[in-house]
Amino acid sequence: MYFILPSPLFILYSTLFSLHFIKYNYHFLNIIFESSSAKRAMFFRQNRDGQSQKS
């Protein structure tokens, strides 16, 4: 069925599907990025506190 479709139409369908997939997973990706950045900020804060306590 797919090889019956013309090439531009197939590209259009694949891009639409990938856009829908990205929109569906955007919420989960956002949560992952937020949690990782929060962990990084906490780590840097602890690092700064440790350095200030040493000196």
Sequence and secondary structure as in RCSB ss.txt:
>XXXX:A:sequence
MYFILPSPLFILYSTLFSLHFIKYNYHFLNIIFESSSAKRAMFFRQNRDGQSQKS
>XXXX:A:secstr
 GGGS HHHHHHHHHHHHHHHHHHHHHHHHHHHHHHHHHHHHHHHHHHHHHHHH 
